[in-house]
């Protein structure tokens, strides 16, 4: 039985300890904002925060998340108020198909926590999420807008 704290709430899931956190979030807890992309921690669609650090949930066994704070895209907005990153995403019209966006937003949120005023070089070095629609220029604009907010 896995015991998790996700978005400030306690959960238990009857899963094998080696089950990827992504599948527990989606299938056991019903938190489907975190997406499956590649399954090998390369694309970033499954990015969540574990104790504030952006991590690829498809490659994290659920037992590694026990006793830690897990935040998914569903846990970012507080009482319906979007974060500055979420607002910048909308204001800069970043989403196209939207599939990668939750992971991208989680990665950018962690980046801005670490580097509140990132340079383009910081963004290039840190943000490794893949967007098949190619909205990278809008992503960069949104990151800079969120940094100024």
C-alpha positions in Angstrom: 0.0 0.0 0.0 1.6 3.3 -1.1 0.9 6.3 1.1 1.3 9.6 -0.7 0.8 13.3 -0.1 -0.4 14.8 -3.4 -1.5 18.5 -3.7 -1.7 18.7 0.1 -4.0 15.7 0.5 -3.2 12.2 1.8 -3.8 9.2 -0.4 -3.3 5.5 -0.3 -3.0 3.3 -3.3 -2.9 -0.5 -3.5 -0.1 -0.8 -6.0 3.3 -2.5 -6.4 6.0 -0.3 -4.9 7.8 -0.2 -8.3 4.7 1.1 -10.1 5.7 4.4 -11.8 4.3 7.4 -9.9 2.7 8.6 -13.2 0.3 5.6 -13.3 -0.6 5.9 -9.6 -1.4 9.6 -10.1 -3.5 8.9 -13.2 -5.0 5.5 -12.7 -5.3 5.2 -8.9 -5.9 8.8 -7.9 -7.7 10.1 -11.0 -5.3 13.1 -11.4 -5.1 13.0 -15.2 -3.5 16.4 -15.7 -0.1 14.8 -15.7 0.4 13.1 -19.1 2.1 10.1 -20.4 4.4 11.0 -23.3 7.4 8.7 -23.8 7.7 6.5 -20.7 11.5 7.0 -20.5 11.8 10.5 -18.8 12.8 12.2 -22.0 9.8 14.3 -23.2 8.7 15.9 -19.9 4.9 15.5 -20.4 4.8 13.7 -17.0 6.7 16.4 -15.0 5.5 16.9 -11.4 7.1 18.4 -8.4 8.5 16.2 -5.6 9.4 18.2 -2.6 9.5 21.2 -4.9 11.8 19.7 -7.5 10.6 19.1 -11.1 10.8 15.4 -11.8 9.6 13.0 -14.5 6.9 10.9 -12.9 7.1 8.1 -15.5 10.5 7.1 -14.2 9.9 7.5 -10.4 8.7 4.4 -8.6 5.8 5.2 -6.3 7.8 4.1 -3.2 10.4 6.8 -3.9 7.6 9.4 -3.5 6.3 8.2 -0.2 6.9 10.6 2.6 7.4 13.5 0.2 5.2 16.3 -1.1 4.0 15.6 -4.6 2.5 18.5 -6.6 0.7 18.0 -9.9 -0.7 20.5 -12.3 -4.0 20.2 -10.5 -2.3 21.5 -7.3 -0.8 24.7 -8.7 -3.8 27.1 -8.7 -5.0 27.9 -5.3 -8.8 28.3 -4.9 -9.1 28.8 -8.6 -6.4 31.6 -8.8 -3.9 30.8 -11.5 -0.2 31.0 -10.8 1.9 33.6 -12.6 3.2 30.9 -14.9 -0.3 29.6 -15.8 -1.5 33.2 -16.4 1.5 33.9 -18.6 0.8 30.7 -20.5 -2.7 31.9 -21.4 -1.7 35.6 -22.0 1.0 34.5 -24.4 -1.2 31.9 -26.1 1.3 29.1 -25.6 -0.9 26.0 -25.9 -1.6 24.5 -29.3 -2.6 20.8 -28.8 -1.9 21.3 -25.1 -0.7 17.8 -24.5 2.8 18.8 -23.2 1.6 21.9 -21.4 1.0 20.6 -17.9 4.6 19.1 -17.8 6.0 22.3 -19.3 4.2 24.5 -16.8 5.5 22.3 -13.9 9.1 22.5 -15.3 8.9 26.3 -15.7 7.4 26.8 -12.3 10.4 25.0 -10.8 12.8 26.9 -13.0 11.4 30.3 -11.8 11.6 29.2 -8.2 15.3 28.4 -8.7 16.1 31.3 -11.0 13.4 34.1 -10.7 14.9 36.0 -13.7 16.2 33.4 -16.1 18.2 34.3 -19.1 17.6 32.6 -22.5 20.7 30.5 -21.8 19.2 29.4 -18.4 15.9 28.5 -20.1 17.7 26.5 -22.9 19.9 24.6 -20.3 17.0 23.8 -17.9 13.9 23.3 -19.9 14.2 20.0 -21.8 10.5 19.3 -22.3 9.5 18.5 -25.8 6.6 20.2 -27.5 5.5 18.5 -30.8 3.7 21.7 -31.8 6.9 23.7 -31.6 5.6 26.5 -29.4 9.1 27.2 -28.0 9.1 30.9 -28.8 5.8 31.4 -27.0 7.1 29.3 -24.1 10.1 31.6 -23.9 7.9 34.7 -24.0 5.7 33.3 -21.3 8.6 32.5 -19.1 9.9 36.0 -19.3 6.4 37.5 -18.7 6.0 35.3 -15.7 9.4 36.3 -14.4 8.3 40.0 -14.6 4.9 39.4 -13.0 
